Amino acid sequence: MSMNNKYIIIIGCGRLGRVLTGRFSSQGHSLVVVDSNAEKFSLLGSDFSGFTIEGDAIEMAVLIQARIDKADALLAVTNNDNINLMVAQVAKDIYMVPQVMARVYDPKREIIYKNLNVSTVCPMLLAADEFFKLGQG
Ligand code: AMP
């Protein structure tokens, strides 16, 4: 993904969201992080310079507050496939966000995301690939 000074929304400030926030932040991008649990924001690195929004990402008002209409990229990385799918769909279909990515736990759902033109990462499949590679050694 090549991104220069983009406006990026990260949905979910859990373990994955925080790592992504740190990485994109260090590249100089403008970030907004959304989480329904405000306590998660205190776990962000001290160098985080973006905005945080406490709210349920399933609510349109929260996405509008995050300025989804201006986003260059959105990463839906909550721990809930349904939320990630819904937010990704809104981002693609209604707000035409150029780059939409989502974590998807259930590999069977990946086809739905593909039809939405959303890039997916399935942690279980990645882990399976790694274990399989290790097992070949
Ligand atoms: P993790 O699995 O550690 O990457 O954490 C997932 C994060 O997603 C947690 O911080 C949750 O609070 C957050 N999360 C789950 N559901 C929602 C939601 N509907 N809206 C915003 N954040 C959510």
Boltz pocket constraint, residues with backbone or C-beta under 6 A from the ligand:
constraints:
  - pocket:
      binder: B
      contacts: [[A, 11], [A, 12], [A, 13], [A, 14], [A, 15], [A, 16], [A, 17], [A, 34], [A, 35], [A, 36], [A, 37], [A, 40], [A, 55], [A, 56], [A, 57], [A, 58], [A, 77], [A, 78], [A, 79], [A, 80], [A, 83]]
      max_distance: 6.0
